[in-house]
Amino acid sequence: MRLSELSGKEIVDLQRAERLGVLGHADLEINEQDGKVLALIIPTAKWSGLKRNQQDIRISWDQIKKVGKDMIIFDLER
């Protein structure tokens, strides 16, 4: 699968049935030696009063259950 095919897919947590974002807003962690994807890094920004808290979620490639036509489903419990 090409990176361009992953772009624009919704990222969904299987356990919480929650949408975390769209892959265009995420980063990929790639092994420099063989070019394989190691993880998705998804930025999550939450507002607390007037302050913005930035926290990233790292989803290891082996936690991804399914890459479908419109979404990527993962399980963080794994």
Residue frames as a rotation matrix with the C-alpha (Angstrom) as fourth column:
MET 1
0.584 0.812 0.000 0.00
0.812 -0.584 0.000 0.00
0.000 0.000 -1.000 0.00
ARG 2
-0.327 -0.679 0.658 1.26
0.664 -0.660 -0.351 3.46
0.672 0.322 0.666 -0.84
LEU 3
-0.771 -0.040 -0.635 1.32
0.546 -0.555 -0.628 6.43
-0.328 -0.831 0.450 1.50
SER 4
-0.885 0.450 -0.120 -0.99
-0.453 -0.769 0.451 8.33
0.111 0.453 0.885 -0.84
GLU 5
-0.310 0.790 -0.528 -3.59
0.048 0.568 0.822 5.56
0.949 0.230 -0.214 -0.38
LEU 6
-0.361 0.124 -0.924 -3.52
0.906 0.279 -0.317 6.00
0.219 -0.952 -0.213 3.43
SER 7
-0.990 -0.104 -0.091 -4.03
0.122 -0.966 -0.227 9.77
-0.065 -0.236 0.970 3.31
GLY 8
-0.573 0.813 0.099 -7.52
-0.683 -0.541 0.490 10.96
0.452 0.213 0.866 4.18
LYS 9
-0.152 0.522 -0.839 -8.62
0.263 0.840 0.475 7.79
0.953 -0.148 -0.265 6.00
GLU 10
0.478 0.387 0.789 -10.35
-0.679 -0.407 0.611 8.15
0.557 -0.828 0.068 9.36
ILE 11
-0.623 -0.686 -0.376 -8.50
-0.171 0.588 -0.791 6.65
0.763 -0.429 -0.483 12.32
VAL 12
0.358 0.889 0.286 -10.85
-0.649 0.017 0.760 4.75
0.671 -0.458 0.583 14.67
ASP 13
-0.709 -0.519 0.477 -10.17
-0.695 0.401 -0.597 3.18
0.119 -0.755 -0.645 18.09
LEU 14
-0.411 0.530 -0.742 -11.84
-0.068 0.793 0.605 -0.26
0.909 0.299 -0.290 18.24
GLN 15
-0.652 0.097 -0.752 -12.19
0.712 0.420 -0.563 -0.38
0.261 -0.902 -0.343 22.05
ARG 16
-0.642 0.365 -0.674 -13.74
0.276 -0.709 -0.648 3.06
-0.715 -0.603 0.355 22.52
ALA 17
0.016 0.611 0.792 -15.45
0.992 0.092 -0.091 3.26
-0.128 0.787 -0.604 19.10
GLU 18
0.585 0.077 -0.808 -14.00
0.243 -0.966 0.084 6.74
-0.774 -0.246 -0.584 18.84
ARG 19
0.704 -0.331 0.628 -12.71
0.609 -0.174 -0.774 8.66
0.365 0.927 0.079 15.84
LEU 20
0.311 -0.686 -0.658 -9.28
0.688 -0.315 0.654 10.15
-0.656 -0.656 0.373 16.55
GLY 21
0.062 -0.284 -0.957 -8.78
-0.402 -0.884 0.236 12.04
-0.913 0.370 -0.169 13.34
VAL 22
0.986 0.165 -0.033 -7.88
-0.078 0.276 -0.958 11.77
-0.149 0.947 0.285 9.70
LEU 23
0.516 -0.842 0.158 -4.51
0.762 0.535 0.365 10.37
-0.392 -0.068 0.917 8.62
GLY 24
0.334 -0.391 0.857 -3.62
0.594 -0.619 -0.514 13.56
0.732 0.681 0.026 6.79
HIS 25
0.588 -0.048 0.808 -3.31
-0.518 -0.789 0.330 15.10
0.621 -0.613 -0.489 10.26
ALA 26
0.904 -0.288 0.316 -1.01
-0.091 0.592 0.801 12.37
-0.418 -0.753 0.509 11.57
ASP 27
0.166 -0.919 -0.358 2.65
-0.986 -0.155 -0.057 11.51
-0.003 0.363 -0.932 11.22
LEU 28
0.923 0.034 -0.383 4.22
-0.094 0.986 -0.139 8.21
0.373 0.164 0.913 10.33
GLU 29
0.314 -0.866 0.388 7.19
-0.738 0.034 0.674 6.68
-0.597 -0.498 -0.629 12.14
ILE 30
0.924 0.002 -0.382 9.22
-0.316 0.564 -0.763 4.87
0.214 0.826 0.522 9.48
ASN 31
0.565 -0.778 0.276 12.18
0.311 0.511 0.802 2.52
-0.764 -0.367 0.530 9.81
GLU 32
0.494 -0.415 -0.764 14.97
-0.693 -0.718 -0.058 4.25
-0.525 0.558 -0.642 7.90
GLN 33
-0.524 -0.800 0.291 16.71
-0.487 0.562 0.669 0.99
-0.698 0.209 -0.684 6.99
ASP 34
-0.820 0.209 0.534 13.90
0.467 0.783 0.410 -0.87
-0.332 0.585 -0.740 5.26
GLY 35
-0.898 0.432 0.079 11.22
-0.300 -0.734 0.609 1.82
0.321 0.524 0.789 4.81
LYS 36
-0.371 0.797 -0.477 8.52
0.638 0.592 0.493 -0.05
0.675 -0.122 -0.728 6.76
VAL 37
0.017 0.496 0.868 5.94
-0.453 -0.770 0.449 1.87
0.891 -0.401 0.212 8.79
LEU 38
-0.799 -0.349 -0.490 6.51
0.280 0.506 -0.816 1.35
0.532 -0.789 -0.307 12.53
ALA 39
-0.413 0.652 -0.635 3.74
0.804 -0.065 -0.590 3.52
-0.427 -0.755 -0.498 13.95
LEU 40
0.049 0.502 0.864 1.20
0.581 -0.717 0.384 6.28
0.812 0.483 -0.327 13.39
ILE 41
-0.738 -0.246 -0.628 1.64
0.654 -0.491 -0.576 9.38
-0.167 -0.836 0.523 15.55
ILE 42
-0.001 0.858 0.513 -1.67
0.731 -0.350 0.586 11.20
0.683 0.375 -0.627 15.99
PRO 43
-0.937 -0.308 0.167 -1.66
0.133 -0.754 -0.643 14.68
0.324 -0.580 0.748 17.54
THR 44
0.106 0.970 -0.218 -4.55
0.828 0.035 0.559 15.37
0.550 -0.240 -0.800 19.91
ALA 45
-0.872 -0.337 0.356 -5.05
0.137 -0.865 -0.483 18.90
0.470 -0.372 0.800 21.14
LYS 46
0.096 0.903 -0.420 -7.51
0.884 0.117 0.453 19.61
0.458 -0.414 -0.787 23.93
TRP 47
-0.284 -0.100 0.954 -8.46
-0.115 -0.984 -0.137 22.98
0.952 -0.148 0.268 25.32
SER 48
-0.005 0.221 -0.975 -8.44
0.956 0.288 0.061 23.39
0.294 -0.932 -0.213 29.09
GLY 49
0.353 0.189 -0.916 -9.71
0.521 -0.853 0.025 26.87
-0.777 -0.486 -0.400 29.92
LEU 50
0.849 -0.110 -0.516 -7.52
-0.416 -0.742 -0.526 29.21
-0.325 0.662 -0.676 27.88
LYS 51
-0.164 -0.983 0.082 -4.64
-0.807 0.181 0.562 26.75
-0.568 0.026 -0.823 27.57
ARG 52
0.666 0.314 -0.677 -4.17
-0.693 0.595 -0.407 24.19
0.275 0.740 0.614 24.81
ASN 53
0.147 -0.578 0.803 -2.77
-0.591 0.600 0.540 20.82
-0.793 -0.553 -0.254 25.90
GLN 54
0.333 -0.136 -0.933 -0.95
-0.883 0.303 -0.359 18.94
0.331 0.943 -0.019 23.14
GLN 55
-0.064 -0.326 0.943 -0.59
-0.574 0.785 0.232 15.20
-0.817 -0.526 -0.237 23.52
ASP 56
-0.239 -0.096 -0.966 0.31
-0.936 0.288 0.203 12.61
0.258 0.953 -0.159 20.89
ILE 57
0.558 0.385 0.735 -1.04
-0.502 0.862 -0.070 9.10
-0.661 -0.330 0.674 20.56
ARG 58
-0.454 -0.746 -0.488 1.39
-0.884 0.309 0.351 6.52
-0.111 0.591 -0.799 19.17
ILE 59
0.662 0.670 0.335 -0.24
-0.553 0.739 -0.384 3.56
-0.506 0.069 0.860 17.44
SER 60
-0.448 -0.844 0.297 2.19
-0.458 0.501 0.734 0.75
-0.768 0.193 -0.611 16.68
TRP 61
-0.420 0.261 -0.869 1.67
-0.885 0.097 0.456 -0.85
0.203 0.961 0.190 13.26
ASP 62
-0.853 0.090 -0.513 0.95
0.095 0.995 0.017 -4.23
0.512 -0.035 -0.858 14.90
GLN 63
-0.726 0.651 -0.222 -1.99
0.199 -0.110 -0.974 -2.61
-0.658 -0.751 -0.050 16.79
ILE 64
-0.440 0.568 -0.696 -3.73
-0.855 -0.501 0.133 -1.84
-0.273 0.654 0.706 13.51
LYS 65
-0.252 0.478 0.841 -6.50
-0.050 0.862 -0.505 -4.34
-0.966 -0.170 -0.193 12.90
LYS 66
0.134 0.424 0.896 -7.79
0.896 0.334 -0.292 -3.29
-0.423 0.842 -0.335 9.49
VAL 67
-0.689 -0.238 -0.685 -7.06
-0.124 -0.892 0.435 -0.74
-0.714 0.384 0.585 6.78
GLY 68
0.005 0.817 0.576 -10.28
0.734 0.388 -0.557 -0.30
-0.679 0.426 -0.598 4.88
LYS 69
-0.044 0.072 0.996 -11.46
0.930 -0.362 0.067 1.88
0.366 0.929 -0.051 2.04
ASP 70
0.428 0.361 0.829 -12.45
0.148 -0.932 0.330 4.79
0.892 -0.019 -0.452 4.30
MET 71
0.693 -0.096 0.715 -10.86
-0.679 -0.420 0.602 4.11
0.243 -0.902 -0.356 7.68
ILE 72
-0.318 -0.804 -0.502 -8.08
-0.201 0.575 -0.793 2.53
0.926 -0.152 -0.344 9.70
ILE 73
0.766 0.604 0.220 -9.22
-0.390 0.165 0.906 0.53
0.511 -0.779 0.362 12.74
PHE 74
-0.331 -0.923 -0.198 -6.79
-0.229 0.282 -0.932 -0.11
0.916 -0.263 -0.304 15.58
ASP 75
0.783 0.492 -0.380 -6.78
0.202 0.377 0.904 -1.63
0.588 -0.785 0.196 19.07
LEU 76
0.136 -0.758 0.638 -4.62
-0.648 -0.556 -0.521 0.09
0.749 -0.342 -0.567 21.69
GLU 77
0.648 0.192 0.737 -5.30
-0.735 0.414 0.538 -2.71
-0.202 -0.890 0.409 24.21
ARG 78
0.959 -0.238 -0.155 -3.12
0.141 0.873 -0.468 -5.09
0.246 0.427 0.870 22.24
